[in-house]
Amino acid sequence: MAVNILWADDEIELLKPHLIFLKEKGYDVATATNGNEAIDLIKDKLFDVVLLDENMPGLSGLETLNIIKNLKPALPVIMITKSEEESIMEDAIGSKIADYLIKPVNPNQILLSLKKTLDNKRLITAKTVLNYQQEFRQLGMALSNRLDHHEWIELYKKMTYWELELEKSKDDSLNEILKMQKVEANSLFSDYVEDNYTDWLAGKTEDKPVFSHTVFKEKCIPILKKHEKTFIILIDNLRFDQWKILQPRFEELFNIEIEDLYFSILPTTTEYARNAFFAGLVPIDIMKKYPQYWDNGEDESSRNRFEMELLGEQLKRNGLNIKFHYNKILTLSAGKKFAENIDNYLNANLNVLVYNFVDMLSHARTEMEVIKELVDDEAAYRSLTLSWFDHSPLTDIINHLHYKKINVIITTDHGSIKVSNPLKVIGDKNTNANLRFKTGKSLQYEKKEVLDVSNPAMAYLPQDNVSSRFIFAKKDGFFVYPNNYNYYVNYYRNTFQHGGISLEEMIVPFVFLRPKS
């Protein structure tokens, strides 16, 4: 189908060679010699793009542009001008022109601008598909090697990059291929963690990642020792791909000085990983050193009641006797209240803000049918995260921190994975409810599907009683009891869960941002 162009210029007769050139290239070109004529044509006929002279008698190009945008906001307009005056360009760009050219223009300039305006999306998609096809083999070769933790991080970054790029292309076949690569990657990563996890924690190898209990000391303390005011915003259950979706919002206001990934400890849940983050200790050492701050009660949601106290102890151990504030945001009203009163907290060098929305979103995805329909795949999960951020008090908080020139650290405690593979498990009445890990005694399960830690002390985990053990689901598995098996399989399949071993749960972002001038 031919592309319909409207070219409005009071000297259109002088542009006949350009018009002939475009027609030879397959474009249909209608012409107008002034703004009013151009507007009449736009009202009567459908055009794909408008070439608009800025300096016409009567209605100026900018006046014509404003009317066009009121009539048809989505119609792309390429402005052509004799002037390089900055104010004219600012007015035109502010009115959402697609491109602008400065006279004299040659036919190839016009053609390039048209292709950039009309074919941009198609060309980008084609380039993305080609690039991934070339990268596919390299990712496959990488997976066939014995990767260290640095290489696993780089591989996960690449897979996340391609997941986001291919999402734009709407190429279902390539998206399916990438999903298959991720399944293979998670299978190999689970084996890698199983082979190395206890040695990492025991310090038996130098090739070990930064973990939940070491990241604050290794990443945050050096920043805090510079005595610059800093906000640590820990967004519970924030995956790396969700951070990459949010990143452009932050980059409008902040420069990214550090973007790292670290490993969450097991279980990849709030009560273990986040306590380890704030304490700077593995769970068994928190229980031994600060038994008053380790709540081993039955209510798992209450086990993070002492994060502020654990953080204070960690700061002291690292020689930082600084004033700090700790706040946890669990509701919209709490977020609004904090944003309204944020200046009351800026007297301290360190502020820690725990934001729980993303974690609540993953749980709501499990429990509410309407959320299940809204978030039926990974792309929708990311999209809803971005929509939440754009309309949340956290956006106001971030804007204010930029205004006050305060550094920001964005991080999390763990991520989540979309589960699809049910794993039968049997446990007694005291077995915990989490779908990705189980702890208790007399557990029965398929050994090949899990990481079995028969001695929790080997994984530096507290033991409720002498015969308790931990098992962790690998890849995209989730534990289901045999009773009412089919009902619970259908209920929990394709929900986002955490607690086990996967790239999405274990490899999580740590980002340091410095406000732009």
VOPA-405109 format. One record per residue (C-alpha): residue in three letters; x, y, z; residue number from 0. Coordinates in Angstrom, 2 decimals. Each point is the difference from the previous one (the first is absolute). Layout:
<atoms>
 type    east   north      up seq
  ALA       X       Y       Z NUM
...
</atoms>
This chain:
<atoms>
 type    east   north      up seq
  MET    0.00    0.00    0.00   0
  ALA    1.39    3.41   -0.99   1
  VAL    0.89    2.54    2.68   2
  ASN   -2.01    3.23   -0.25   3
  ILE    2.01    3.16    0.61   4
  LEU   -1.21    3.59    0.26   5
  TRP    2.70    2.58   -0.78   6
  ALA   -0.93    3.57    0.97   7
  ASP    2.34    2.72   -1.29   8
  ASP   -0.70    3.37   -1.58   9
  GLU    2.82   -0.70   -2.50  10
  ILE   -1.28   -3.46   -0.94  11
  GLU    0.57    0.67   -3.75  12
  LEU    3.72    0.16    0.67  13
  LEU   -0.11   -3.43    1.62  14
  LYS   -1.18   -1.96   -3.06  15
  PRO    3.24   -2.02   -0.27  16
  HIS   -0.50   -1.10    3.62  17
  LEU   -3.62   -0.96   -0.68  18
  ILE    0.97   -2.05   -3.07  19
  PHE    2.73   -1.73    2.02  20
  LEU   -2.48   -1.00    2.73  21
  LYS   -2.56   -1.26   -2.52  22
  GLU    2.71   -2.15   -1.60  23
  LYS    0.65   -1.46    3.45  24
  GLY   -3.67   -1.02    0.25  25
  TYR   -1.41    2.86    2.08  26
  ASP   -3.25    1.82   -0.85  27
  VAL    0.53    3.72    0.56  28
  ALA   -2.73    2.64    0.32  29
  THR    1.02    3.67    0.20  30
  ALA   -1.20    3.20    1.66  31
  THR    1.36    3.53   -0.32  32
  ASN   -1.14    1.33    3.37  33
  GLY   -1.16   -1.05    3.45  34
  ASN   -3.74    0.37   -0.60  35
  GLU    0.15   -2.14   -3.12  36
  ALA    2.00   -2.65    1.87  37
  ILE   -2.57   -0.09    2.82  38
  ASP   -2.89   -0.38   -2.46  39
  LEU    1.76   -2.93   -1.66  40
  ILE    0.68   -1.67    3.34  41
  LYS   -3.70    0.27    0.90  42
  ASP   -1.03   -1.66   -3.28  43
  LYS    2.64   -2.67   -0.54  44
  LEU    2.10   -2.47    1.97  45
  PHE    3.75    0.67   -0.03  46
  ASP    2.82   -2.02    1.48  47
  VAL    2.36    2.95    0.49  48
  VAL    0.17    3.77   -0.58  49
  LEU    3.03    1.95   -1.24  50
  LEU   -0.58    3.52    1.28  51
  ASP    1.88    3.19   -0.90  52
  GLU    0.52    2.12    3.11  53
  ASN    0.11    3.37   -1.84  54
  MET   -3.25    0.38   -2.01  55
  PRO   -2.10    3.16   -0.51  56
  GLY   -3.32    0.15    1.84  57
  LEU   -0.09   -2.82    2.53  58
  SER    3.58   -0.66    1.03  59
  GLY    1.39   -3.51    0.11  60
  LEU   -0.21   -0.10    3.80  61
  GLU   -3.61    1.23   -0.03  62
  THR   -0.88   -2.59   -2.62  63
  LEU    1.79   -2.66    2.04  64
  ASN   -2.08    0.81    3.09  65
  ILE   -3.25   -0.30   -1.96  66
  ILE    1.12   -3.31   -1.57  67
  LYS    0.84   -1.41    3.41  68
  ASN   -3.41    1.04    1.34  69
  LEU   -1.72   -1.65   -2.96  70
  LYS    2.14   -3.15   -0.19  71
  PRO    2.43   -0.36    2.94  72
  ALA    1.53   -3.24   -1.32  73
  LEU    0.78    1.33   -3.50  74
  PRO    3.80    0.37   -0.29  75
  VAL    1.27    3.40   -1.19  76
  ILE    3.50    0.68   -1.35  77
  MET    0.80    3.71    0.30  78
  ILE    2.15    1.63   -2.71  79
  THR    1.53    3.37    0.83  80
  LYS    2.50    2.53   -1.31  81
  SER    0.83    1.11    3.53  82
  GLU    2.17   -1.69    2.60  83
  GLU   -1.33    2.34    2.66  84
  GLU   -0.19   -1.94    3.26  85
  SER   -3.37    1.36    1.17  86
  ILE   -1.72   -1.11   -3.23  87
  MET    1.39   -3.50    0.37  88
  GLU   -1.00   -0.15    3.66  89
  ASP   -3.57    1.05   -0.90  90
  ALA   -0.17   -2.60   -2.76  91
  ILE    1.47   -2.81    2.11  92
  GLY   -2.29    0.96    2.87  93
  SER   -2.92   -0.48   -2.40  94
  LYS    1.14   -3.58   -0.60  95
  ILE    1.40    0.09   -3.51  96
  ALA    1.35   -3.29   -1.28  97
  ASP    3.14    1.57   -1.53  98
  TYR    1.28    3.26   -1.44  99
  LEU    2.22    0.92   -2.95 100
  ILE    1.81    3.22   -0.85 101
  LYS   -0.17    1.44   -3.53 102
  PRO    1.33   -0.56   -2.55 103
  VAL   -0.94   -3.67    0.15 104
  ASN    0.92   -2.61   -2.57 105
  PRO   -2.22   -2.95   -0.98 106
  ASN    2.07   -2.54    1.95 107
  GLN   -0.39    2.03    3.19 108
  ILE   -3.76   -0.03   -0.48 109
  LEU   -0.01   -3.74   -0.70 110
  LEU    2.11   -0.75    3.10 111
  SER   -2.29    2.10    2.19 112
  LEU   -3.09   -1.75   -1.39 113
  LYS    1.49   -3.43    0.63 114
  LYS    1.06    0.99    3.49 115
  THR   -3.49    1.32    0.74 116
  LEU   -2.14   -2.66   -1.70 117
  ASP    2.17   -3.11    0.06 118
  ASN    1.81    0.54    3.27 119
  LYS   -1.92   -2.59    1.98 120
  ARG    0.13   -2.59   -2.78 121
  LEU    3.73    0.52   -0.59 122
  ILE    0.80   -0.18    3.72 123
  THR   -2.02   -3.20    0.32 124
  ALA    1.76   -1.60   -2.97 125
  LYS    3.39    0.99    1.40 126
  THR   -0.90   -1.36    3.44 127
  VAL   -1.10   -3.34   -1.45 128
  LEU    3.19   -0.29   -2.07 129
  ASN    2.22    0.89    2.95 130
  TYR   -1.68   -2.57    2.26 131
  GLN    0.32   -2.68   -2.66 132
  GLN    3.73    0.72   -0.04 133
  GLU    0.16    0.06    3.82 134
  PHE   -2.02   -3.22    0.45 135
  ARG    2.92   -2.27   -0.85 136
  GLN    2.37    1.90    2.31 137
  LEU   -2.44   -0.32    2.92 138
  GLY   -0.31   -3.71   -0.71 139
  MET    3.78   -0.41   -0.07 140
  ALA    0.31    1.90    3.28 141
  LEU   -2.50   -2.35    1.64 142
  SER    2.07   -2.99   -1.06 143
  ASN    3.02    1.33    1.93 144
  ARG    0.71   -0.22    3.73 145
  LEU   -0.84    3.55    1.01 146
  ASP    1.21    1.78    3.14 147
  HIS   -2.28    2.41    1.87 148
  HIS    1.24    3.02   -2.00 149
  GLU   -0.86   -1.78   -3.24 150
  TRP   -3.42   -1.01    1.31 151
  ILE   -0.73    3.63    0.82 152
  GLU    1.06    1.11   -3.49 153
  LEU   -2.07   -2.75   -1.61 154
  TYR   -3.06    1.02    2.04 155
  LYS    0.52    3.63   -1.02 156
  LYS    0.10   -1.01   -3.68 157
  MET   -3.09   -2.16    0.25 158
  THR   -1.88    2.80    1.75 159
  TYR    1.11    2.45   -2.68 160
  TRP   -1.28   -2.26   -2.78 161
  GLU   -3.22   -0.73    1.83 162
  LEU   -0.76    3.73    0.12 163
  GLU    1.09    0.59   -3.60 164
  LEU   -1.93   -2.90   -1.49 165
  GLU   -3.06    1.06    1.97 166
  LYS   -0.06    3.14   -2.17 167
  SER    0.31   -2.02   -3.21 168
  LYS   -3.16   -2.07    0.63 169
  ASP    1.78   -2.94   -1.66 170
  ASP   -1.67   -2.96    1.75 171
  SER    2.35   -2.62   -1.46 172
  LEU    3.15    1.70    1.28 173
  ASN   -1.63    0.69    3.36 174
  GLU   -0.70   -3.72    0.30 175
  ILE    3.62   -0.82   -0.86 176
  LEU    1.26    2.39    2.67 177
  LYS   -2.42   -1.52    2.55 178
  MET    1.48   -3.42   -0.78 179
  GLN    3.50    1.39    0.51 180
  LYS   -1.05    1.44    3.36 181
  VAL   -1.41   -3.37    1.08 182
  GLU    3.31   -1.65   -0.92 183
  ALA    1.94    2.78    1.73 184
  ASN   -2.02   -0.39    3.21 185
  SER    0.52   -3.76   -0.02 186
  LEU    3.77    0.41   -0.29 187
  PHE    0.05    2.88    2.48 188
  SER   -1.87   -2.11    2.57 189
  ASP    2.61   -2.74   -0.35 190
  TYR    2.76    2.61    0.31 191
  VAL   -1.47    1.37    3.24 192
  GLU   -0.53   -3.51    1.38 193
  ASP    3.67   -0.86   -0.66 194
  ASN    1.43    3.17    1.54 195
  TYR   -2.40    1.60    2.49 196
  THR    1.24   -1.45    3.30 197
  ASP    3.65    0.46   -1.04 198
  TRP   -0.69    3.67   -0.79 199
  LEU   -1.49    0.66    3.41 200
  ALA    2.75   -1.96    1.75 201
  GLY    2.67    2.07   -1.78 202
  LYS    1.55   -3.09   -1.58 203
  THR    0.42    1.68   -3.39 204
  GLU    1.15    3.43   -1.09 205
  ASP   -2.35   -0.09   -2.98 206
  LYS   -3.11    0.99    1.91 207
  PRO   -2.58    2.70   -0.69 208
  VAL   -1.05    2.89    2.19 209
  PHE   -2.91   -1.29    2.10 210
  SER   -2.88    1.47    1.98 211
  HIS    2.05    0.01    3.20 212
  THR    3.08    1.62   -1.59 213
  VAL   -1.49    2.49   -2.47 214
  PHE   -0.60    2.77    2.54 215
  LYS    3.58   -0.12    1.24 216
  GLU    1.53   -0.30   -3.48 217
  LYS   -2.27    2.39   -1.91 218
  CYS   -1.74    2.37    2.43 219
  ILE    2.64    0.64    2.68 220
  PRO    2.60    1.52   -2.42 221
  ILE   -2.69    2.42   -1.24 222
  LEU   -1.14    0.90    3.53 223
  LYS    3.59    0.63    1.14 224
  LYS    0.12    2.96   -2.38 225
  HIS   -2.51    1.67    2.38 226
  GLU   -2.34    1.07   -2.78 227
  LYS   -3.72   -0.18    0.65 228
  THR   -1.33   -3.24   -1.45 229
  PHE   -3.38   -1.70   -0.33 230
  ILE   -0.03   -3.80   -0.23 231
  ILE   -3.29   -1.03   -1.59 232
  LEU   -0.50   -3.74    0.22 233
  ILE   -2.90   -1.03   -2.25 234
  ASP   -1.01   -3.43    1.23 235
  ASN    0.01   -2.72   -2.68 236
  LEU    1.35    2.20   -2.82 237
  ARG    1.43   -2.05   -2.84 238
  PHE    2.77    1.21   -2.29 239
  ASP   -2.36    0.27   -2.99 240
  GLN   -2.37    2.14    2.05 241
  TRP    2.87    2.29    0.92 242
  LYS    0.92    0.34   -3.71 243
  ILE   -3.59    1.08   -0.73 244
  LEU    0.17    2.61    2.79 245
  GLN    3.53    1.15   -0.87 246
  PRO   -0.93    2.67   -2.60 247
  ARG   -2.19    1.74    2.59 248
  PHE    2.94    0.27    2.38 249
  GLU    2.42    1.05   -2.73 250
  GLU   -2.07    3.11   -0.68 251
  LEU    1.13    1.30    3.40 252
  PHE    3.07   -2.02    1.02 253
  ASN    3.28   -1.26   -1.41 254
  ILE    0.60   -3.70    0.55 255
  GLU    3.43   -0.36    1.60 256
  ILE   -0.29   -3.68    0.92 257
  GLU   -2.25   -2.69   -1.47 258
  ASP    0.90   -3.37    1.48 259
  LEU   -1.73   -3.30    0.64 260
  TYR    0.42   -2.02    3.16 261
  PHE   -1.23   -3.43    1.19 262
  SER   -2.86   -0.44    2.43 263
  ILE    0.55   -2.67    2.62 264
  LEU   -2.29   -3.01    0.31 265
  PRO   -2.86   -0.01    0.69 266
  THR   -0.62    2.91   -2.36 267
  THR   -2.67    1.45    2.28 268
  THR   -0.40    3.14    2.03 269
  GLU    0.40   -1.56    3.45 270
  TYR    3.39   -1.47   -0.93 271
  ALA    1.53    2.12   -2.76 272
  ARG   -1.11    3.41    1.26 273
  ASN    0.95   -0.67    3.61 274
  ALA    3.43   -1.07   -1.32 275
  PHE    0.25    3.23   -2.02 276
  PHE   -0.65    2.24    3.00 277
  ALA    1.94   -2.08    2.52 278
  GLY    3.03   -0.68   -2.19 279
  LEU   -0.15   -3.56    1.32 280
  VAL   -1.29   -3.38   -1.15 281
  PRO   -3.23   -1.07    1.74 282
  ILE    1.61   -2.47    2.41 283
  ASP    2.42    2.69    1.21 284
  ILE   -2.83    2.51    0.44 285
  MET   -1.78   -2.52    2.24 286
  LYS    3.17   -0.68    2.00 287
  LYS    1.26    3.58    0.31 288
  TYR   -3.34    1.79    0.31 289
  PRO   -2.57   -2.58    1.17 290
  GLN   -2.29    2.83    1.09 291
  TYR   -0.22    1.14   -3.65 292
  TRP   -0.56   -3.41   -1.61 293
  ASP   -3.70   -0.79    0.17 294
  ASN   -0.47   -3.69   -0.68 295
  GLY   -3.74    0.09    0.58 296
  GLU   -2.59   -1.66   -2.19 297
  ASP   -1.07    3.26   -1.65 298
  GLU    2.52    0.39   -2.85 299
  SER   -1.21    3.55   -0.74 300
  SER    1.16    1.15    3.45 301
  ARG    3.59   -1.14   -0.35 302
  ASN    1.32    3.33   -1.29 303
  ARG   -1.03    2.12    2.97 304
  PHE    3.55    0.83    1.03 305
  GLU    1.65    1.19   -3.21 306
  MET    0.70    3.45    1.43 307
  GLU    1.71   -1.48    3.05 308
  LEU    2.05   -2.41   -2.12 309
  LEU    1.06    2.86   -2.28 310
  GLY    1.10    2.07    2.99 311
  GLU    2.15   -2.87    1.25 312
  GLN    1.58   -0.46   -3.43 313
  LEU    0.86    3.70   -0.28 314
  LYS    1.68   -0.12    3.42 315
  ARG    2.02   -3.11   -0.91 316
  ASN    1.28    1.85   -3.08 317
  GLY    0.99    3.10    1.97 318
  LEU   -2.78    2.23   -1.30 319
  ASN   -1.49    1.90    2.91 320
  ILE   -2.47    1.97   -2.12 321
  LYS   -3.57    1.09    0.45 322
  PHE   -2.43   -1.94   -2.18 323
  HIS   -3.73   -0.42   -0.53 324
  TYR   -1.78   -3.20   -0.98 325
  ASN   -3.52   -0.08   -1.48 326
  LYS   -2.09   -2.78   -1.52 327
  ILE   -2.74    0.79   -2.52 328
  LEU   -2.76   -2.62   -0.15 329
  THR   -2.96    2.05   -1.26 330
  LEU   -0.79    2.86   -2.38 331
  SER   -0.99    2.27    2.89 332
  ALA    3.30   -0.72    1.78 333
  GLY    1.90    0.88   -3.19 334
  LYS   -1.90    3.28   -0.39 335
  LYS    0.59    0.89    3.65 336
  PHE    3.73   -0.65   -0.31 337
  ALA    0.23    2.07   -3.21 338
  GLU   -1.81    2.90    1.70 339
  ASN    2.31   -0.11    3.03 340
  ILE    3.25   -0.95   -1.72 341
  ASP    1.81    3.19    1.05 342
  ASN   -0.31   -1.10    3.64 343
  TYR    2.40   -2.86   -0.76 344
  LEU    2.65    1.88   -1.97 345
  ASN    1.96    0.96    3.10 346
  ALA    1.62   -3.44   -0.01 347
  ASN    2.87   -1.14   -2.23 348
  LEU   -1.76   -3.31   -0.62 349
  ASN   -3.64   -0.77   -0.67 350
  VAL   -1.23   -3.52   -0.70 351
  LEU   -3.36   -0.44   -1.66 352
  VAL   -1.46   -3.49   -0.48 353
  TYR   -2.71    0.04   -2.68 354
  ASN   -2.20   -3.08   -0.16 355
  PHE   -2.18    0.52   -3.08 356
  VAL    1.67   -2.39   -2.47 357
  ASP   -0.09   -2.83    2.54 358
  MET   -3.69    0.69    0.66 359
  LEU   -0.59    0.01   -3.76 360
  SER    1.44   -3.49   -0.39 361
  HIS   -2.16   -1.27    2.88 362
  ALA   -3.08    1.73   -1.40 363
  ARG    0.77   -1.66   -3.35 364
  THR   -0.41   -3.31    1.81 365
  GLU   -3.10    0.85    1.99 366
  MET   -2.14    2.30   -2.15 367
  GLU   -1.57   -1.02   -3.30 368
  VAL   -0.08    3.57   -1.34 369
  ILE    3.76    0.36    0.54 370
  LYS    0.59   -3.39   -1.61 371
  GLU   -1.76    1.24   -3.12 372
  LEU    1.93    3.29    0.00 373
  VAL    3.37   -1.68    0.58 374
  ASP   -0.17   -3.11   -2.12 375
  ASP    3.63    0.03   -1.13 376
  GLU    3.44    1.46    0.75 377
  ALA   -0.51    3.06   -2.20 378
  ALA   -3.26    0.88    1.76 379
  TYR    1.71   -0.47    3.39 380
  ARG    2.65    2.52   -1.02 381
  SER   -2.56    2.37   -1.46 382
  LEU   -2.07    0.02    3.18 383
  THR    3.15    0.66    2.03 384
  LEU    0.74    3.06   -2.14 385
  SER   -3.60    1.21    0.21 386
  TRP    0.10   -0.35    3.79 387
  PHE    3.22    1.99    0.22 388
  ASP   -1.27    2.80   -2.24 389
  HIS   -3.09    0.49    2.18 390
  SER    1.49   -0.76    3.42 391
  PRO    1.29    2.30    2.74 392
  LEU    3.44   -1.48   -0.70 393
  THR    0.17    2.14   -3.15 394
  ASP   -0.61    3.12    2.12 395
  ILE    2.65   -1.17    2.47 396
  ILE    2.55   -0.54   -2.78 397
  ASN   -0.74    3.44   -1.50 398
  HIS    0.49    1.64    3.39 399
  LEU    3.29   -1.79    0.63 400
  HIS    1.24    1.25   -3.36 401
  TYR   -1.08    3.55    0.90 402
  LYS    1.83   -0.26    3.34 403
  LYS    3.09   -1.50   -1.74 404
  ILE   -0.01   -3.16    2.09 405
  ASN    1.61   -3.25   -1.17 406
  VAL   -2.23   -3.03   -0.47 407
  ILE    0.69   -3.74    0.17 408
  ILE   -2.62   -2.24   -1.59 409
  THR    0.16   -3.66    0.93 410
  THR   -2.09   -2.96    1.12 411
  ASP    0.16   -3.16    2.09 412
  HIS   -1.03   -2.61   -2.60 413
  GLY   -1.92   -0.43   -3.24 414
  SER   -2.71   -2.40   -1.15 415
  ILE   -0.62   -2.55   -2.74 416
  LYS   -3.11   -1.01   -1.90 417
  VAL   -0.55   -3.61    1.06 418
  SER   -1.45   -2.73   -2.20 419
  ASN    1.35   -3.38    1.15 420
  PRO   -1.85   -1.56    2.99 421
  LEU    2.11   -2.03    2.45 422
  LYS   -1.73   -2.38    2.40 423
  VAL    1.06    0.35    3.62 424
  ILE   -1.24   -1.48    3.28 425
  GLY    0.65    1.65    3.37 426
  ASP   -1.48    0.17    3.48 427
  LYS   -2.30    2.75    1.27 428
  ASN    2.97    2.18    1.04 429
  THR    1.45    0.19   -3.52 430
  ASN    0.09    3.58   -1.31 431
  ALA   -2.39    1.24   -2.69 432
  ASN    2.48    1.40   -2.57 433
  LEU   -0.31   -1.59   -3.47 434
  ARG    3.71    0.24   -0.92 435
  PHE    1.62   -1.35    3.16 436
  LYS   -1.05   -2.25    2.83 437
  THR    1.47   -0.45    3.44 438
  GLY   -1.08   -2.60    2.51 439
  LYS    0.48   -3.60    0.98 440
  SER   -1.13   -3.19   -1.76 441
  LEU   -0.14    1.75   -3.40 442
  GLN   -0.59   -2.29   -3.01 443
  TYR    0.81    1.20   -3.52 444
  GLU    1.65   -0.77   -3.34 445
  LYS    3.72    0.54    0.67 446
  LYS    0.98    0.81   -3.59 447
  GLU   -2.35    3.01   -0.04 448
  VAL    1.38    1.76    3.10 449
  LEU    3.07    1.14    1.85 450
  ASP   -0.13   -2.04    3.21 451
  VAL    1.73    1.49    3.05 452
  SER   -0.28   -2.74    2.62 453
  ASN    2.25    1.93    2.39 454
  PRO   -1.21    3.64    0.02 455
  ALA    3.18    1.14    1.75 456
  MET    1.88   -0.81   -3.23 457
  ALA   -2.06    2.75   -1.67 458
  TYR    0.31    2.21    3.11 459
  LEU   -3.71   -0.30    0.74 460
  PRO   -1.62   -0.35    3.43 461
  GLN   -1.56   -3.35    0.82 462
  ASP   -3.43   -0.11    1.65 463
  ASN    0.74   -3.47    1.38 464
  VAL    2.66   -2.68   -0.29 465
  SER   -1.60   -1.86   -2.92 466
  SER   -0.99    3.05   -2.07 467
  ARG    1.35    0.42   -3.52 468
  PHE   -0.43    2.46   -2.89 469
  ILE   -0.90   -0.79   -3.59 470
  PHE    0.07    2.59   -2.80 471
  ALA   -1.85   -0.21   -3.31 472
  LYS    2.19    0.40   -3.05 473
  LYS   -0.82    1.74   -3.28 474
  ASP   -3.75    0.65   -0.26 475
  GLY   -1.20   -2.66    2.44 476
  PHE   -2.55    0.52    2.78 477
  PHE   -0.92   -2.29    2.87 478
  VAL   -3.49   -1.47    0.19 479
  TYR   -1.44   -2.43    2.56 480
  PRO   -1.70   -3.16   -1.36 481
  ASN   -3.28    0.94    1.68 482
  ASN   -2.18    1.85   -2.51 483
  TYR    3.02   -0.09   -2.33 484
  ASN   -1.65    1.02   -3.29 485
  TYR   -1.82    2.95    1.56 486
  TYR    3.17    1.49    1.45 487
  VAL    2.05   -0.69   -3.13 488
  ASN   -2.50    2.00   -2.07 489
  TYR   -0.26    2.70    2.66 490
  TYR    3.75    0.66    0.32 491
  ARG    1.33   -0.84   -3.46 492
  ASN    1.23    3.10   -1.89 493
  THR    0.12    2.12    3.16 494
  PHE    3.11    1.91    1.12 495
  GLN    1.68   -1.60    3.02 496
  HIS    3.28    0.28    1.87 497
  GLY    2.02   -1.99    2.51 498
  GLY    1.82   -2.40   -2.31 499
  ILE    2.83   -0.10   -2.51 500
  SER   -0.19    1.86   -3.31 501
  LEU    1.78    2.82   -1.77 502
  GLU   -3.02    2.26    0.52 503
  GLU   -0.16   -0.61    3.76 504
  MET    3.68   -0.09    0.88 505
  ILE    1.74    2.54   -2.25 506
  VAL   -1.34    3.39    1.00 507
  PRO    0.86    3.68   -0.63 508
  PHE    2.05    2.47    2.03 509
  VAL    0.09    3.50   -1.52 510
  PHE    1.65    3.20    1.25 511
  LEU   -1.37    3.25   -1.41 512
  ARG    1.36    3.52    0.31 513
  PRO   -2.36    2.93   -0.74 514
  LYS    0.54    1.91   -3.23 515
  SER    0.64    3.74    0.16 516
</atoms>
